Amino acid sequence: MKEKQKTIGLLELKAERAKLEADRATLNERLQALTAEREKTQQQLIMTAGALQTINHFIGKTDPEVDSLLDENHGPGPDEEK
């Protein structure tokens, strides 16, 4: 007896290609949305770091002793090395 061999027809290949192209388009859209969200979050982080720096400046002008404590406890900012 001959073994039956399964073959993939042209229609199945085209259907799979269409599915993969749709998946790729969906993933590209998701990547673009995530990139935009990342950039927005990064900008918010920079703005927050700037606000903290401004507040620390005013605290230092008001009470230099508190300013020296802040300098000791302050970690690196988002654009500073750790």
N, C-alpha and C positions, 0 to 999 in steps of 0.2 A: 504494500500500500504506500502511496505517495503521501508525504506530509503536506498539509495545506499551509501555504505560506501567506502571511498577512501582508498586504501591500497597502500603502497609503496612496490614496488617489489624489489627483490634482485639486479636486474640490476641498478635500480636508486640509491640504497644504495652504490653499488660499484662505480658508476660514481661520486657520491658526495664525497666518500672517496678519490678517485683519485684526484679530484679537490682540496680538502682540503690538501692533501699531497703535491701537487704542490704549493699551496699557502704557506704552511709552509716552503718549500724549498726556495721559493722566499724571504720570510721574513727573513729567516736565512742568506741568502746571503746579503741582504740589511743591516742587523744588523752588519755583519762582516765588510762590507764596511764602515759603519758609525763609528764603533769602531776604525778602522784603521785611518780614517780621524780625529777622535777626538784625538787620540794619536799623530798624526802628528801636529795638531794645538796646542796641549798642549806643545809639544817640541819646536815649533816656539815661543810660548809665553815665555817659559823659556829662550830661546836664546835671545829674545828681552829684557827681564828683565836684563839679564847679560850684554848685550850691553849698556843698559841705566846706569847700575851701573858703568861700566867702564868709560863711558863718564862723568858721574857725578864726578867720582874720579879725572879725568884729569881736569875738570873744577874747582874742589875744590883746586887742586894743583896750578892752574894758578891764580884763583881769589877766595880767601876764602870767600869774602863777598857774591858772587853769590852762593857759596856752602851752606851758611847758609840759603839763600832764598830757594834753592832747597829742603833742608831738611824740611822746613816748609810746602811747597806745595806738597811734595811727598806723594802719597797715598801708601797703602800697596801693596807689590808685589804679584805675583800669589801664592806664597807659604807662605805668611804672613797672619796673621789674620786681619780682618777688624775691 
